[in-house]
Amino acid sequence: MAEQPGIDKEQRILEATGRLLASHGFHGLSMQLVAKEAGVAAGTIYRYFDSKTALIVALHAKIVTEAAQQLFRDYDAGASLEDRYRYLWNRTWEIFLGSPEVLLCKHQFDRLPTEQDLQRMRELEERHFAPWQAFLEEGRQQGVFKDLPDELLSSLSIEVCFGLAYKEVTGLVNLTPSQLDAAMEASWHALAHKTRS
């Protein structure tokens, strides 16, 4: 099989894996499919990744790193809590709608076979999304946010955006700008006490 010229082979393999993971899921993904999609010989993948799980973990690291860079690029830690929340919500929506395969892959990462792999992925997410955790802690310290654990506050707030973006990408909803703004406002109230920041 003639290999395609162009971008770095490892990058091509990861990009192909992302597309296939989004469309086939973890259990439908095979190294042969990835090789075909990436335009490389099957044995080439094993020069970079020794297993399908290693490939998925590397893809997760790439997606988390790039998403965090995009999300926090213009983040103003000095703005009000509500302004920061609006910024983070809108950027999250833009990132997912601009790269739907990232959102579709996100739902597959929890299907990795070992708890050790999942733990490594969670630790990577915590490092890259530390500004979000700092944001939640600041809100609790100021008494603006409800005194609940990060995971619960995230589930009530920014993860609402994840869920709606998934429905938008998969065609289950087609939100108008005013509906999206209303959803963001409702999620802010789930996070915060009635008094505004």
C-alpha positions in Angstrom: 0.0 0.0 0.0 1.4 3.4 -1.0 1.5 5.8 1.9 0.2 9.3 1.5 2.7 12.2 1.7 2.0 15.3 3.8 1.6 15.7 7.4 3.5 13.8 10.1 2.4 10.1 10.2 1.7 10.1 13.9 -0.5 13.1 13.5 -2.3 11.5 10.5 -2.9 8.4 12.6 -4.3 10.4 15.5 -6.6 12.4 13.3 -7.9 9.3 11.6 -8.5 7.7 15.0 -10.5 10.7 16.0 -12.7 10.5 13.0 -13.2 6.8 13.3 -13.8 6.8 17.1 -16.5 9.5 16.5 -18.3 7.4 13.9 -17.6 3.8 15.0 -17.1 4.0 18.8 -14.3 2.3 20.8 -15.5 -1.2 20.2 -15.9 -0.7 16.5 -12.4 0.8 16.1 -9.6 -1.4 14.7 -6.0 -0.8 13.9 -6.7 -1.9 10.3 -9.5 0.7 10.0 -7.2 3.4 11.4 -4.4 2.4 9.0 -6.7 2.6 6.0 -8.2 5.9 7.1 -4.8 7.4 7.8 -3.3 6.1 4.5 -0.5 4.2 6.2 0.5 0.6 6.3 -1.0 -1.3 9.2 2.4 -2.0 10.8 3.3 1.7 10.8 0.8 2.3 13.6 2.7 0.0 15.9 5.8 2.1 15.5 4.0 4.8 17.5 1.3 3.0 19.5 1.6 -0.6 20.9 -2.2 -1.1 21.3 -5.6 0.3 20.5 -5.9 1.5 24.0 -2.5 3.3 23.8 -3.8 5.0 20.6 -7.0 6.1 22.3 -5.1 7.4 25.4 -2.8 9.4 23.0 -5.8 10.8 21.1 -7.5 11.8 24.4 -4.3 13.7 25.4 -4.2 15.5 22.1 -7.9 16.5 22.3 -7.7 17.6 25.9 -4.5 19.7 25.3 -5.9 21.4 22.2 -9.3 22.0 23.7 -7.9 23.5 26.9 -5.6 25.8 24.8 -8.6 27.0 22.8 -10.9 27.3 25.8 -8.5 29.4 28.0 -6.7 31.4 25.2 -8.5 34.6 26.0 -9.8 33.8 29.4 -9.7 36.8 31.7 -9.3 35.6 35.3 -9.9 39.2 36.5 -13.4 39.4 35.0 -16.6 38.9 37.1 -17.5 35.3 37.8 -20.6 35.6 35.6 -18.7 37.1 32.7 -16.2 34.4 32.9 -18.9 31.8 33.0 -20.5 33.2 29.9 -17.1 33.2 28.2 -16.4 29.6 29.1 -19.9 28.4 28.1 -19.7 30.2 24.7 -16.2 29.0 24.0 -17.2 25.4 24.9 -20.1 25.6 22.5 -18.0 27.0 19.7 -15.3 24.4 20.2 -17.7 21.5 20.1 -19.8 22.9 17.2 -16.6 23.7 15.3 -15.1 20.2 15.8 -18.0 17.8 16.4 -15.7 14.8 16.3 -14.1 16.1 19.5 -17.5 16.0 21.2 -18.4 12.6 19.8 -15.0 11.2 20.9 -15.6 12.6 24.4 -18.4 10.1 25.0 -16.2 7.2 24.0 -13.3 7.9 26.3 -15.2 6.5 29.3 -15.3 3.1 27.6 -11.6 2.4 28.0 -11.1 -1.1 29.4 -9.0 -0.4 32.5 -9.5 1.9 35.5 -5.8 2.7 35.3 -6.2 4.2 31.8 -9.3 6.2 33.0 -7.4 7.5 36.0 -4.5 8.7 33.8 -7.0 10.5 31.6 -8.8 12.1 34.5 -5.5 13.4 35.9 -4.6 14.9 32.5 -7.9 16.6 32.4 -7.5 18.0 35.9 -4.1 19.5 34.9 -5.3 21.1 31.7 -8.6 22.4 33.1 -7.2 23.7 36.4 -8.5 27.2 35.6 -12.0 25.8 35.7 -11.4 24.2 39.1 -9.9 27.5 40.3 -13.0 29.4 39.0 -15.3 27.1 41.0 -13.2 27.4 44.1 -13.2 31.2 43.8 -16.9 31.2 43.5 -17.4 29.1 46.6 -15.0 31.2 48.6 -16.9 34.4 47.6 -20.2 32.8 48.6 -21.5 33.2 45.0 -21.5 29.5 44.2 -23.3 26.8 46.1 -21.1 24.9 48.5 -21.0 21.7 46.5 -18.1 19.6 45.2 -16.5 20.5 41.8 -18.0 17.4 40.1 -21.5 18.3 41.1 -21.1 22.0 40.2 -19.7 21.0 36.8 -22.6 18.6 36.2 -25.1 21.4 37.0 -23.4 24.0 34.8 -20.8 23.5 32.0 -21.7 19.9 31.4 -25.2 21.1 30.5 -23.4 22.8 27.5 -21.7 19.4 26.7 -25.1 17.7 26.6 -26.8 20.3 24.5 -23.9 20.4 22.1 -24.1 16.7 21.7 -27.8 16.9 20.9 -27.1 19.7 18.4 -24.3 17.8 16.7 -26.4 14.6 16.4 -29.5 16.5 15.2 -31.7 15.9 18.2 -32.1 19.7 18.8 -31.6 22.9 16.8 -31.2 25.6 19.3 -31.8 29.3 18.4 -29.4 31.8 19.9 -32.1 32.9 22.4 -32.7 29.3 23.5 -29.0 28.8 23.9 -28.7 31.9 26.0 -31.7 30.9 28.1 -30.0 27.5 28.7 -26.8 29.2 29.7 -28.7 31.5 32.1 -30.5 28.5 33.7 -27.2 26.6 34.1 -25.7 29.7 35.8 -28.5 29.8 38.3 -27.9 26.1 39.0 -24.3 26.9 39.8 -24.8 30.2 41.7 -27.0 31.4 44.6 -29.7 33.9 43.6 -27.5 36.9 44.3 -25.4 37.9 41.3 -21.6 38.3 41.3 
